[in-house]
Amino acid sequence: MTEYHCTYKKVFPVDEYGRLGGLYSLADVPIMEHKELTRTGVIESTNEEEQFYLVRDTEKNFTEWIPMADVTSLWFE
């Protein structure tokens, strides 16, 4: 099966150390700000009508619907 790897941009809550916070972390550290991060992922599904990709984050293994305009650098494995 071919996997479609990508990089994507999304605004995430981050802690005082710049790490993912809130629901994306198990650490009990307060959220300091919301910051746009660029992360790597794998495209799981597409919604051509609404122009979104369902992307699975490669580091934390969560999925998010990301606008197609915010997904770049596609490569195959």
JOQUINOR-V433633 format. One line per field, one symbol per residue. ss: DSSP state (~ for helix, > for strand, _ for the rest). phi: phi as a letter, one per 30 degrees, with the letter a starting at -180 (. if undefined). A space follows every 10 residues. Layout:
ss->???
phi->???
//
This chain:
ss->___>>>>>>> >>>>_____> _~~~______ __>>>>>>>> >>>>>>>___ _>>>>>>___ __>>>>>~~~ >>>>>>_
phi->.dccdacbca dbdbddcice bidcbcdccd dcacbdccbc abdcabbddc ibccccdddc iccbdbeedc cbhdbcb
//
